Amino acid sequence: MEVVETKTQSRRDLDGLSRRMLCTDCEAAFGRYESEFACKVFHPFAERNSVVTKYGDWLRKFATSVVWRIGEDFCAARQLDARAQSQNAEFTSAQDIWRRYLLGQRPDVGSHELHLLPWSAIAGSDISGQRETIEGVIHQDEHGGFIYAKLGPFIVFGVVVGLTSDDWQGTRINAEGKLKPREWRIPARYRDFALSRENARIRPLSESQLR
C-alpha cells in the first residue's frame, strides 16, 4: 500500500511539499533549514551535478522536516493502510520522535533514520523529465514502512520500520558530516521502490490535493 502526493516544479523551487499545520516559529525554522540546503547542496548540485560540503545538524533537521510534513499530511487524511495496525503504530511513533527532535526535545531521531542520496546513485542517469519531480510518498508493505521524498535530483528516505544502518552505505544523515561523491549502497527494496516511482508516469495532483 502506498499513499502518494506528487508535484512537478522548477528545479529551483523546493517548496513543493505542503506546509499546512505549521505555526509561525516552525515555519521560520523550517525555512532556515530549507534555505541552507538550497544554498549549500541543491543549487551547487544542480549546477555541477556534484557537491562537496560539510554539514551540521541543519541537514538532518531539513530532511526530518520534509518526511515529518509528508507523514502529518497523510496521517491527518487517514490515508495509512487500515489493515496494517502494527505498522500504523510505528508510523505514529516515528512521527512523534521526528516532531520532538524538530522541537529540540530530543537530541536525535533514534532508529527512525534519515538517508539522503542523489537520484543518479540509484539510476546511473536521470530519467527524462523526472529530474525536477517533487513528491512525497508513504509506503507500507509486508517488510515494513518508510517515507520517500523526491526533491528534484535528490532522494530522502525516512525509515519507519525496516533495515538497520548496516544495510546502507554513505547515505545516513548524522548530526554533522561531509557530503561528497562516494560509493552509495541502499537496501534493494528501497532502490527498487525508487526506480518504480521514477519509471512510472507521475500523475498530477488532484483538485483536492491542490487545495
C-alpha positions as CSV (number, residue, x, y, z in Angstrom):
1,M,0.0,0.0,0.0
2,E,1.3,3.4,-0.8
3,V,-0.1,6.9,-0.5
4,V,1.2,9.5,-3.0
5,E,1.4,13.3,-3.2
6,T,3.1,14.4,-6.4
7,K,4.1,17.7,-7.8
8,T,6.4,18.7,-10.6
9,Q,8.3,22.0,-10.1
10,S,11.1,24.1,-11.3
11,R,14.4,22.7,-10.1
12,R,14.9,25.9,-8.2
13,D,11.7,25.6,-6.2
14,L,12.0,23.3,-3.1
15,D,8.7,24.4,-1.6
16,G,6.7,21.7,-3.4
17,L,5.6,19.9,-0.2
18,S,2.8,21.3,1.8
19,R,3.4,23.4,4.9
20,R,0.0,23.2,6.4
21,M,-0.1,22.6,10.2
22,L,3.0,24.8,10.9
23,C,3.0,27.6,13.4
24,T,4.9,30.8,12.6
25,D,8.0,29.8,14.6
26,C,8.2,26.3,12.9
27,E,7.6,27.9,9.5
28,A,10.6,30.2,10.1
29,A,12.8,27.4,11.4
30,F,11.9,25.0,8.5
31,G,12.6,27.9,6.1
32,R,16.1,28.3,7.5
33,Y,16.8,24.6,7.1
34,E,15.5,24.7,3.6
35,S,17.5,27.8,2.7
36,E,20.7,26.2,3.9
37,F,20.0,23.0,2.0
38,A,19.2,25.1,-1.1
39,C,22.4,27.2,-0.9
40,K,24.9,24.5,0.1
41,V,23.5,21.4,-1.5
42,F,20.7,21.8,-4.0
43,H,21.8,24.7,-6.2
44,P,25.5,23.6,-6.3
45,F,24.5,20.1,-7.4
46,A,22.0,21.4,-9.9
47,E,24.8,23.5,-11.5
48,R,27.7,20.9,-11.4
49,N,25.9,17.6,-10.9
50,S,28.1,17.1,-7.8
51,V,28.5,18.7,-4.4
52,V,31.2,18.7,-1.7
53,T,30.3,20.4,1.5
54,K,30.4,20.0,5.3
55,Y,27.1,20.0,7.1
56,G,25.8,20.4,10.6
57,D,22.6,19.4,12.3
58,W,20.6,21.7,9.9
59,L,20.7,18.9,7.2
60,R,19.2,16.3,9.4
61,K,16.6,18.9,10.6
62,F,15.8,19.7,7.0
63,A,15.3,16.1,6.0
64,T,13.3,15.4,9.1
65,S,11.1,18.3,8.4
66,V,10.4,17.0,4.9
67,V,9.4,13.5,6.0
68,W,7.5,14.7,9.0
69,R,5.3,17.0,6.9
70,I,4.6,14.2,4.5
71,G,3.6,11.9,7.4
72,E,1.4,14.5,9.0
73,D,-0.4,15.3,5.8
74,F,-1.3,11.7,5.3
75,C,-2.0,10.8,8.9
76,A,-4.4,13.7,9.1
77,A,-6.1,12.5,5.9
78,R,-6.4,9.0,7.4
79,Q,-4.6,7.5,4.4
80,L,-2.5,4.9,6.2
81,D,-3.4,1.3,5.4
82,A,-6.0,0.3,8.0
83,R,-5.0,-3.3,7.6
84,A,-1.5,-2.7,8.9
85,Q,-2.3,-1.8,12.5
86,S,1.2,-2.6,13.9
87,Q,2.9,-0.5,11.2
88,N,0.5,2.3,11.7
89,A,1.5,2.4,15.4
90,E,5.2,2.6,14.2
91,F,4.3,5.5,11.9
92,T,2.7,7.3,14.8
93,S,5.7,6.7,17.0
94,A,8.1,7.8,14.2
95,Q,6.1,11.0,13.7
96,D,6.2,11.8,17.4
97,I,10.0,11.2,17.6
98,W,10.6,13.3,14.5
99,R,8.4,16.0,15.9
100,R,10.1,16.1,19.3
101,Y,13.5,16.2,17.5
102,L,12.5,19.2,15.5
103,L,11.2,20.9,18.6
104,G,14.6,20.3,20.4
105,Q,13.0,17.9,22.9
106,R,15.4,15.1,22.0
107,P,18.9,15.0,20.5
108,D,18.4,12.6,17.6
109,V,15.9,10.6,15.6
110,G,16.6,7.2,17.2
111,S,16.1,4.3,14.9
112,H,14.0,6.3,12.5
113,E,17.0,7.4,10.5
114,L,17.1,9.8,7.6
115,H,19.0,8.9,4.4
116,L,19.9,11.2,1.6
117,L,21.4,10.4,-1.8
118,P,21.4,11.7,-5.4
119,W,19.0,10.1,-7.8
120,S,21.9,9.3,-10.1
121,A,23.3,7.0,-7.4
122,I,20.3,4.7,-8.0
123,A,19.7,5.0,-11.7
124,G,23.1,6.0,-13.0
125,S,21.5,8.7,-15.1
126,D,18.3,10.8,-14.9
127,I,15.1,9.6,-16.5
128,S,13.9,12.2,-18.9
129,G,11.6,14.7,-17.3
130,Q,11.9,13.3,-13.8
131,R,14.9,15.3,-12.5
132,E,12.5,18.1,-11.5
133,T,9.9,15.9,-9.8
134,I,8.9,16.9,-6.2
135,E,6.9,14.2,-4.5
136,G,6.2,12.6,-1.1
137,V,5.1,9.0,-0.6
138,I,4.2,6.9,2.4
139,H,5.0,3.2,1.6
140,Q,3.9,0.2,3.5
141,D,4.4,-3.5,2.7
142,E,4.9,-6.8,4.5
143,H,8.5,-5.9,5.2
144,G,7.9,-2.6,7.0
145,G,7.3,1.0,6.1
146,F,9.1,4.2,5.1
147,I,8.6,7.7,3.8
148,Y,10.1,8.6,0.5
149,A,10.7,12.2,-0.7
150,K,11.9,13.1,-4.2
151,L,13.4,16.6,-4.2
152,G,14.5,17.0,-7.8
153,P,17.9,15.3,-8.1
154,F,17.8,14.1,-4.5
155,I,16.0,11.4,-2.6
156,V,15.3,11.3,1.1
157,F,14.2,8.2,2.9
158,G,12.7,8.3,6.4
159,V,12.9,4.9,8.0
160,V,9.8,3.9,10.0
161,V,10.1,0.1,10.2
162,G,12.9,-1.6,8.4
163,L,16.5,-2.2,7.9
164,T,19.4,-1.0,10.1
165,S,22.3,1.3,9.2
166,D,24.4,-1.7,8.3
167,D,22.3,-2.2,5.2
168,W,23.1,1.4,3.9
169,Q,26.4,2.9,2.9
170,G,27.2,6.6,2.5
171,T,23.6,7.8,2.9
172,R,22.7,8.3,6.6
173,I,22.4,11.9,7.7
174,N,24.2,12.4,11.0
175,A,24.5,15.4,13.4
176,E,27.4,16.6,11.2
177,G,29.4,15.2,8.4
178,K,30.5,15.9,4.8
179,L,28.6,15.4,1.6
180,K,30.9,14.3,-1.3
181,P,30.9,11.9,-4.2
182,R,31.3,8.4,-2.8
183,E,30.1,4.8,-3.2
184,W,26.5,4.6,-2.2
185,R,24.5,1.5,-1.2
186,I,20.9,1.2,-0.2
187,P,18.7,-1.9,0.5
188,A,17.3,-3.4,-2.6
189,R,13.6,-2.8,-1.6
190,Y,14.3,0.9,-1.2
191,R,16.2,1.1,-4.5
192,D,13.5,-0.9,-6.4
193,F,10.8,1.3,-4.9
194,A,12.6,4.5,-6.1
195,L,13.1,3.0,-9.5
196,S,9.4,2.0,-9.8
197,R,8.4,5.6,-8.8
198,E,10.6,7.2,-11.4
199,N,9.7,4.7,-14.1
200,A,6.0,5.4,-13.7
201,R,4.4,8.3,-15.3
202,I,3.8,10.7,-12.3
203,R,0.2,11.6,-12.1
204,P,-0.7,15.3,-11.4
205,L,-2.2,16.4,-8.1
206,S,-5.9,16.0,-7.8
207,E,-8.0,19.1,-7.2
208,S,-8.5,18.1,-3.6
209,Q,-4.7,17.8,-3.1
210,L,-4.1,21.2,-4.6
211,R,-6.5,22.9,-2.1
